[in-house]
Amino acid sequence: MEDRGEQQTASGADVSDLVPLVHVADIERSIAFYERLGFEVRSTYEARGRAVWAALENATARLELLARQGVRANRIRAELAQRLEIDPEQLVVARRR
């Protein structure tokens, strides 16, 4: 097998692109921070009149932000999965221990 710098899963499918999902206390402040680093907002999702999720990217990287306070993460995950038309189990959320 040719090594292309990609990982291979047990099922044999190549994994070539991962997007980190970062839990943040304040979406707007976090967006402003990443914009100073050259990222641009590509998409946002609002609940109860405020942004709770944002997708950002720059020339070489992508990043997603998720509000960690005041919004139920499971509900947001389900709504986001519906919006993206995927199974909610496909959204992997890392949890701090």
DRENTORKOL-3810 file (N, C-alpha, C; in nm, 4 decimals):
REM DRENTORKOL-3810
@n.u->0.0839; n.v->-0.1176; n.w->0.0000; ca.u->0.0000; ca.v->0.0000; ca.w->0.0000; c.u->0.0884; c.v->0.1240; c.w->0.0000
@n.u->0.0584; n.v->0.2168; n.w->-0.0851; ca.u->0.1320; ca.v->0.3425; ca.w->-0.0938; c.u->0.0975; c.v->0.4309; c.w->0.0255
@n.u->0.2003; n.v->0.4884; n.w->0.0912; ca.u->0.1779; ca.v->0.5779; ca.w->0.2053; c.u->0.1591; c.v->0.7188; c.w->0.1533
@n.u->0.0378; n.v->0.7705; n.w->0.1662; ca.u->0.0076; ca.v->0.9062; ca.w->0.1214; c.u->-0.0093; c.v->0.9991; c.w->0.2398
@n.u->0.0396; n.v->0.9587; n.w->0.3569; ca.u->0.0252; ca.v->1.0409; ca.w->0.4751; c.u->-0.1143; c.v->1.0336; c.w->0.5344
@n.u->-0.1943; n.v->0.9385; n.w->0.4910; ca.u->-0.3310; ca.v->0.9239; ca.w->0.5391; c.u->-0.3395; c.v->0.8024; c.w->0.6307
@n.u->-0.4310; n.v->0.8044; n.w->0.7233; ca.u->-0.4555; ca.v->0.6908; ca.w->0.8109; c.u->-0.5615; c.v->0.6025; c.w->0.7474
@n.u->-0.5585; n.v->0.4761; n.w->0.7809; ca.u->-0.6595; ca.v->0.3853; ca.w->0.7297; c.u->-0.7368; c.v->0.3261; c.w->0.8469
@n.u->-0.8686; n.v->0.3219; n.w->0.8360; ca.u->-0.9519; ca.v->0.2673; ca.w->0.9420; c.u->-0.9593; c.v->0.1163; c.w->0.9292
@n.u->-1.0169; n.v->0.0523; n.w->1.0296; ca.u->-1.0313; ca.v->-0.0933; ca.w->1.0271; c.u->-1.1149; c.v->-0.1394; c.w->0.9087
@n.u->-1.2071; n.v->-0.0556; n.w->0.8621; ca.u->-1.2919; ca.v->-0.0949; ca.w->0.7493; c.u->-1.2196; c.v->-0.0783; c.w->0.6158
@n.u->-1.1026; n.v->-0.0165; n.w->0.6176; ca.u->-1.0261; ca.v->0.0009; ca.w->0.4951; c.u->-1.0466; c.v->0.1352; c.w->0.4284
@n.u->-1.1348; n.v->0.2195; n.w->0.4805; ca.u->-1.1598; ca.v->0.3505; ca.w->0.4207; c.u->-1.0510; c.v->0.4480; c.w->0.4640
@n.u->-1.0021; n.v->0.5265; n.w->0.3709; ca.u->-0.9009; ca.v->0.6263; ca.w->0.4023; c.u->-0.9620; c.v->0.7427; c.w->0.4785
@n.u->-0.8918; n.v->0.7894; n.w->0.5801; ca.u->-0.9300; ca.v->0.9098; ca.w->0.6525; c.u->-0.8327; c.v->1.0168; c.w->0.6085
@n.u->-0.8843; n.v->1.1179; n.w->0.5399; ca.u->-0.7936; ca.v->1.2176; ca.w->0.4836; c.u->-0.8211; c.v->1.3588; c.w->0.5327
@n.u->-0.9288; n.v->1.3779; n.w->0.6104; ca.u->-0.9620; ca.v->1.5133; ca.w->0.6515; c.u->-1.0389; c.v->1.5094; c.w->0.7823
@n.u->-0.9851; n.v->1.5740; n.w->0.8837; ca.u->-1.0532; ca.v->1.5850; ca.w->1.0122; c.u->-1.0698; c.v->1.7321; c.w->1.0463
@n.u->-1.1841; n.v->1.7668; n.w->1.1054; ca.u->-1.2097; ca.v->1.9050; ca.w->1.1442; c.u->-1.2307; c.v->1.9072; c.w->1.2954
@n.u->-1.1436; n.v->1.9766; n.w->1.3690; ca.u->-1.1621; ca.v->1.9820; ca.w->1.5138; c.u->-1.2860; c.v->2.0612; c.w->1.5529
@n.u->-1.3561; n.v->2.0118; n.w->1.6555; ca.u->-1.4725; ca.v->2.0792; ca.w->1.7115; c.u->-1.4315; c.v->2.1266; c.w->1.8510
@n.u->-1.4271; n.v->2.2582; n.w->1.8696; ca.u->-1.3794; ca.v->2.3171; ca.w->1.9933; c.u->-1.4973; c.v->2.3737; c.w->2.0718
@n.u->-1.5116; n.v->2.3316; n.w->2.1961; ca.u->-1.6152; ca.v->2.3854; ca.w->2.2840; c.u->-1.5631; c.v->2.5159; c.w->2.3428
@n.u->-1.6412; n.v->2.6226; n.w->2.3287; ca.u->-1.5986; ca.v->2.7546; ca.w->2.3741; c.u->-1.7068; c.v->2.8175; c.w->2.4608
@n.u->-1.6654; n.v->2.9080; n.w->2.5488; ca.u->-1.7603; ca.v->2.9767; ca.w->2.6364; c.u->-1.8341; c.v->3.0873; c.w->2.5631
@n.u->-1.7696; n.v->3.1510; n.w->2.4660; ca.u->-1.8279; ca.v->3.2659; ca.w->2.3970; c.u->-1.7957; c.v->3.2552; c.w->2.2483
@n.u->-1.8956; n.v->3.2206; n.w->2.1686; ca.u->-1.8758; ca.v->3.2029; ca.w->2.0239; c.u->-1.8240; c.v->3.3313; c.w->1.9585
@n.u->-1.8876; n.v->3.4433; n.w->1.9884; ca.u->-1.8508; ca.v->3.5689; ca.w->1.9222; c.u->-1.7054; c.v->3.6079; c.w->1.9514
@n.u->-1.6628; n.v->3.5961; n.w->2.0770; ca.u->-1.5229; ca.v->3.6269; ca.w->2.1112; c.u->-1.4279; c.v->3.5303; c.w->2.0429
@n.u->-1.4675; n.v->3.4041; n.w->2.0367; ca.u->-1.3832; ca.v->3.3030; ca.w->1.9729; c.u->-1.3712; c.v->3.3277; c.w->1.8229
@n.u->-1.4822; n.v->3.3641; n.w->1.7604; ca.u->-1.4778; ca.v->3.3968; ca.w->1.6172; c.u->-1.3830; c.v->3.5136; c.w->1.5938
@n.u->-1.3947; n.v->3.6181; n.w->1.6748; ca.u->-1.3069; ca.v->3.7348; ca.w->1.6602; c.u->-1.1605; c.v->3.6953; c.w->1.6748
@n.u->-1.1299; n.v->3.6078; n.w->1.7700; ca.u->-0.9929; ca.v->3.5608; ca.w->1.7903; c.u->-0.9411; c.v->3.4889; c.w->1.6652
@n.u->-1.0196; n.v->3.3938; n.w->1.6144; ca.u->-0.9746; ca.v->3.3176; ca.w->1.4983; c.u->-0.9703; c.v->3.4022; c.w->1.3711
@n.u->-1.0548; n.v->3.5040; n.w->1.3615; ca.u->-1.0462; ca.v->3.5952; ca.w->1.2468; c.u->-0.9132; c.v->3.6695; c.w->1.2479
@n.u->-0.8637; n.v->3.7042; n.w->1.3661; ca.u->-0.7319; ca.v->3.7691; ca.w->1.3748; c.u->-0.6202; c.v->3.6762; c.w->1.3300
@n.u->-0.6462; n.v->3.5458; n.w->1.3349; ca.u->-0.5480; ca.v->3.4477; ca.w->1.2898; c.u->-0.5656; c.v->3.4126; c.w->1.1413
@n.u->-0.6558; n.v->3.4813; n.w->1.0746; ca.u->-0.6743; ca.v->3.4602; ca.w->0.9309; c.u->-0.7890; c.v->3.3683; c.w->0.8924
@n.u->-0.8692; n.v->3.3238; n.w->0.9884; ca.u->-0.9841; ca.v->3.2394; ca.w->0.9576; c.u->-1.1023; c.v->3.3251; c.w->0.9138
@n.u->-1.1906; n.v->3.2668; n.w->0.8326; ca.u->-1.3142; ca.v->3.3321; ca.w->0.7908; c.u->-1.4316; c.v->3.2426; c.w->0.8285
@n.u->-1.5422; n.v->3.3042; n.w->0.8687; ca.u->-1.6628; ca.v->3.2291; ca.w->0.9035; c.u->-1.7287; c.v->3.1803; c.w->0.7752
@n.u->-1.7562; n.v->3.0513; n.w->0.7677; ca.u->-1.8220; ca.v->2.9922; ca.w->0.6509; c.u->-1.9683; c.v->2.9614; c.w->0.6779
@n.u->-2.0018; n.v->2.9333; n.w->0.8061; ca.u->-2.1387; ca.v->2.9000; ca.w->0.8395; c.u->-2.1583; c.v->2.9150; c.w->0.9895
@n.u->-2.2822; n.v->2.9483; n.w->1.0296; ca.u->-2.3161; ca.v->2.9542; ca.w->1.1712; c.u->-2.4534; c.v->2.8908; c.w->1.1920
@n.u->-2.4802; n.v->2.8550; n.w->1.3151; ca.u->-2.6108; ca.v->2.8014; ca.w->1.3529; c.u->-2.6529; c.v->2.8726; c.w->1.4799
@n.u->-2.7780; n.v->2.9189; n.w->1.4839; ca.u->-2.8280; ca.v->2.9917; ca.w->1.6000; c.u->-2.9373; c.v->2.9131; c.w->1.6709
@n.u->-2.9416; n.v->2.9282; n.w->1.8020; ca.u->-3.0483; ca.v->2.8743; ca.w->1.8857; c.u->-3.0829; c.v->2.9817; c.w->1.9875
@n.u->-3.2109; n.v->3.0048; n.w->2.0042; ca.u->-3.2577; ca.v->3.1073; ca.w->2.0976; c.u->-3.1975; c.v->3.2447; c.w->2.0678
@n.u->-3.1792; n.v->3.2729; n.w->1.9405; ca.u->-3.1340; ca.v->3.4048; ca.w->1.8994; c.u->-2.9861; c.v->3.4324; c.w->1.9141
@n.u->-2.9063; n.v->3.3299; n.w->1.9417; ca.u->-2.7622; ca.v->3.3533; ca.w->1.9513; c.u->-2.6861; c.v->3.2404; c.w->1.8827
@n.u->-2.5682; n.v->3.2737; n.w->1.8321; ca.u->-2.4858; ca.v->3.1733; ca.w->1.7650; c.u->-2.4413; c.v->3.0687; c.w->1.8659
@n.u->-2.4562; n.v->2.9408; n.w->1.8292; ca.u->-2.4122; ca.v->2.8323; ca.w->1.9161; c.u->-2.3124; c.v->2.7400; c.w->1.8456
@n.u->-2.2981; n.v->2.7576; n.w->1.7147; ca.u->-2.2034; ca.v->2.6771; ca.w->1.6371; c.u->-2.1540; c.v->2.7621; c.w->1.5219
@n.u->-2.0260; n.v->2.7468; n.w->1.4879; ca.u->-1.9698; ca.v->2.8187; ca.w->1.3739; c.u->-1.8642; c.v->2.7327; c.w->1.3065
@n.u->-1.8600; n.v->2.7397; n.w->1.1744; ca.u->-1.7566; ca.v->2.6730; ca.w->1.0959; c.u->-1.6669; c.v->2.7812; c.w->1.0385
@n.u->-1.5364; n.v->2.7660; n.w->1.0582; ca.u->-1.4394; ca.v->2.8636; ca.w->1.0091; c.u->-1.3344; c.v->2.7918; c.w->0.9257
@n.u->-1.2699; n.v->2.8663; n.w->0.8378; ca.u->-1.1573; ca.v->2.8089; ca.w->0.7625; c.u->-1.0625; c.v->2.9185; c.w->0.7185
@n.u->-0.9394; n.v->2.8766; n.w->0.6948; ca.u->-0.8415; ca.v->2.9651; ca.w->0.6326; c.u->-0.7852; c.v->2.8901; c.w->0.5127
@n.u->-0.6736; n.v->2.9337; n.w->0.4607; ca.u->-0.6195; ca.v->2.8727; ca.w->0.3386; c.u->-0.5823; c.v->2.7255; c.w->0.3569
@n.u->-0.5486; n.v->2.6849; n.w->0.4790; ca.u->-0.4991; ca.v->2.5482; ca.w->0.4992; c.u->-0.5703; c.v->2.4680; c.w->0.6069
@n.u->-0.6659; n.v->2.5277; n.w->0.6785; ca.u->-0.7275; ca.v->2.4554; ca.w->0.7903; c.u->-0.8745; c.v->2.4908; c.w->0.8050
@n.u->-0.9471; n.v->2.3983; n.w->0.8691; ca.u->-1.0872; ca.v->2.4219; ca.w->0.9044; c.u->-1.1040; c.v->2.3964; c.w->1.0532
@n.u->-1.2063; n.v->2.4597; n.w->1.1106; ca.u->-1.2297; ca.v->2.4537; ca.w->1.2536; c.u->-1.3774; c.v->2.4772; c.w->1.2793
@n.u->-1.4341; n.v->2.4070; n.w->1.3776; ca.u->-1.5721; ca.v->2.4311; ca.w->1.4184; c.u->-1.5741; c.v->2.4672; c.w->1.5660
@n.u->-1.6603; n.v->2.5618; n.w->1.6017; ca.u->-1.6758; ca.v->2.6071; ca.w->1.7390; c.u->-1.8161; c.v->2.5712; c.w->1.7866
@n.u->-1.8297; n.v->2.5273; n.w->1.9112; ca.u->-1.9586; ca.v->2.4925; ca.w->1.9690; c.u->-1.9675; c.v->2.5544; c.w->2.1077
@n.u->-2.0754; n.v->2.6273; n.w->2.1329; ca.u->-2.0963; ca.v->2.6881; ca.w->2.2639; c.u->-2.1107; c.v->2.5783; c.w->2.3683
@n.u->-2.0448; n.v->2.5933; n.w->2.4807; ca.u->-2.0500; ca.v->2.4893; ca.w->2.5838; c.u->-2.1399; c.v->2.5251; c.w->2.7004
@n.u->-2.1880; n.v->2.6494; n.w->2.7072; ca.u->-2.2700; ca.v->2.6918; ca.w->2.8201; c.u->-2.4062; c.v->2.7408; c.w->2.7721
@n.u->-2.5072; n.v->2.7102; n.w->2.8495; ca.u->-2.6398; ca.v->2.7644; ca.w->2.8241; c.u->-2.7195; c.v->2.6960; c.w->2.7160
@n.u->-2.6647; n.v->2.5969; n.w->2.6488; ca.u->-2.7355; ca.v->2.5265; ca.w->2.5418; c.u->-2.7101; c.v->2.3772; c.w->2.5594
@n.u->-2.8129; n.v->2.2983; n.w->2.5452; ca.u->-2.7962; ca.v->2.1537; ca.w->2.5583; c.u->-2.7231; c.v->2.0977; c.w->2.4375
@n.u->-2.6046; n.v->2.0416; n.w->2.4605; ca.u->-2.5187; ca.v->1.9928; ca.w->2.3526; c.u->-2.5856; c.v->1.8843; c.w->2.2697
@n.u->-2.6589; n.v->1.7924; n.w->2.3327; ca.u->-2.7226; ca.v->1.6846; ca.w->2.2559; c.u->-2.8267; c.v->1.7381; c.w->2.1595
@n.u->-2.9052; n.v->1.8370; n.w->2.2026; ca.u->-3.0059; ca.v->1.8957; ca.w->2.1138; c.u->-2.9397; c.v->1.9659; c.w->1.9965
@n.u->-2.8343; n.v->2.0424; n.w->2.0243; ca.u->-2.7622; ca.v->2.1125; ca.w->1.9183; c.u->-2.7025; c.v->2.0114; c.w->1.8217
@n.u->-2.6448; n.v->1.9049; n.w->1.8746; ca.u->-2.5856; ca.v->1.8017; ca.w->1.7897; c.u->-2.6910; c.v->1.7405; c.w->1.6977
@n.u->-2.8095; n.v->1.7113; n.w->1.7514; ca.u->-2.9170; ca.v->1.6531; ca.w->1.6710; c.u->-2.9650; c.v->1.7502; c.w->1.5632
@n.u->-2.9828; n.v->1.8770; n.w->1.6007; ca.u->-3.0270; ca.v->1.9770; ca.w->1.5032; c.u->-2.9218; c.v->1.9998; c.w->1.3956
@n.u->-2.7954; n.v->2.0021; n.w->1.4360; ca.u->-2.6876; ca.v->2.0216; ca.w->1.3395; c.u->-2.6787; c.v->1.9028; c.w->1.2434
@n.u->-2.6930; n.v->1.7825; n.w->1.2960; ca.u->-2.6908; ca.v->1.6632; ca.w->1.2111; c.u->-2.8048; c.v->1.6665; c.w->1.1105
@n.u->-2.9223; n.v->1.7113; n.w->1.1550; ca.u->-3.0359; ca.v->1.7218; ca.w->1.0637; c.u->-3.0057; c.v->1.8238; c.w->0.9543
@n.u->-2.9478; n.v->1.9368; n.w->0.9930; ca.u->-2.9138; ca.v->2.0403; ca.w->0.8951; c.u->-2.8121; c.v->1.9898; c.w->0.7931
@n.u->-2.7155; n.v->1.9097; n.w->0.8404; ca.u->-2.6122; ca.v->1.8568; ca.w->0.7516; c.u->-2.6564; c.v->1.7296; c.w->0.6797
@n.u->-2.7784; n.v->1.6822; n.w->0.7155; ca.u->-2.8363; ca.v->1.5618; ca.w->0.6561; c.u->-2.7487; c.v->1.4394; c.w->0.6769
@n.u->-2.7038; n.v->1.4214; n.w->0.8026; ca.u->-2.6242; ca.v->1.3043; ca.w->0.8389; c.u->-2.6801; c.v->1.2451; c.w->0.9676
@n.u->-2.6376; n.v->1.1239; n.w->0.9986; ca.u->-2.6759; ca.v->1.0572; ca.w->1.1224; c.u->-2.6064; c.v->1.1285; c.w->1.2389
@n.u->-2.6792; n.v->1.1623; n.w->1.3470; ca.u->-2.6167; ca.v->1.2305; ca.w->1.4607; c.u->-2.4961; c.v->1.1563; c.w->1.5168
@n.u->-2.4930; n.v->1.0241; n.w->1.5024; ca.u->-2.3786; ca.v->0.9473; ca.w->1.5525; c.u->-2.2505; c.v->0.9758; c.w->1.4739
@n.u->-2.2629; n.v->1.0358; n.w->1.3554; ca.u->-2.1460; ca.v->1.0714; ca.w->1.2769; c.u->-2.0766; c.v->1.1959; c.w->1.3294
@n.u->-2.1465; n.v->1.2712; n.w->1.4134; ca.u->-2.0862; ca.v->1.3891; ca.w->1.4760; c.u->-2.0161; c.v->1.3438; c.w->1.6026
@n.u->-1.8858; n.v->1.3456; n.w->1.6004; ca.u->-1.8088; ca.v->1.3039; ca.w->1.7169; c.u->-1.7739; c.v->1.4267; c.w->1.7971
@n.u->-1.8112; n.v->1.4250; n.w->1.9237; ca.u->-1.7832; ca.v->1.5388; ca.w->2.0112; c.u->-1.6877; c.v->1.4922; c.w->2.1191
@n.u->-1.5690; n.v->1.5496; n.w->2.1232; ca.u->-1.4712; ca.v->1.5159; ca.w->2.2258; c.u->-1.5125; c.v->1.5812; c.w->2.3575
@n.u->-1.5019; n.v->1.5070; n.w->2.4644; ca.u->-1.5381; ca.v->1.5594; ca.w->2.5961; c.u->-1.4137; c.v->1.5646; c.w->2.6836
@n.u->-1.4035; n.v->1.6741; n.w->2.7576; ca.u->-1.2936; ca.v->1.6858; ca.w->2.8527; c.u->-1.3231; c.v->1.5969; c.w->2.9721
@n.u->-1.2224; n.v->1.5323; n.w->3.0239; ca.u->-1.2390; ca.v->1.4450; ca.w->3.1416; c.u->-1.1949; c.v->1.5164; c.w->3.2658
END
